[in-house]
Amino acid sequence: MKKEQKEGRYQRIFSQLEDLLKGKPNQQARMATICAVLHHKMEGFFWTGFYLLDEGELVVGPYQGSLACIRLKKGTGVCWAGIMTGETVVVPDVHAFPGHIACDARSNSEIVVPLKDAEGQILGVLDIDSTEFNRFDEVDAAWLGKIANLIF
């Protein structure tokens, strides 16, 4: 998908999510809705979900796609890289990422966006995998960051 097409699709998804999330449902409902919309409206999203910090561990939250790892080994993998750096992490080839955790061997690329509350505290990550290599770029990073901000 060309960048202009992708921008347009994200803009429409963002607007749809703003409408769907009016009325301030709880965070769990917000995350579940975001997962469903992204997973079914963006091409190449193989696994779309959240990992949330729970007493120092990353535990799976709402998601769409194949079976997920329930807990992610502390300090390892792309999700923990997003937690530790506080920045979005784009991985064109997960097989080349040191310590990558393969919950599903069909995943080939990944993007992780930290979830920050109003005070800037990191509470977890939005994690999206694709079976395509090089699926994610700066357009995905920018829009998924905006979408993640709709949770809090």
Secondary structure, DSSP 8 states (H G I E B T S, - for coil): --HHHHHHHHHHHHHHHHHHTTT---HHHHHHHHHHHHHHHSTT-SEEEEEEEETTEEEEEEEEES---SEE-TT-HHHHHHHHH-S-EEES-GGGSTT---SSTT--EEEEEEEE-TT--EEEEEEEEESSTT---HHHHHHHHHHHTT--
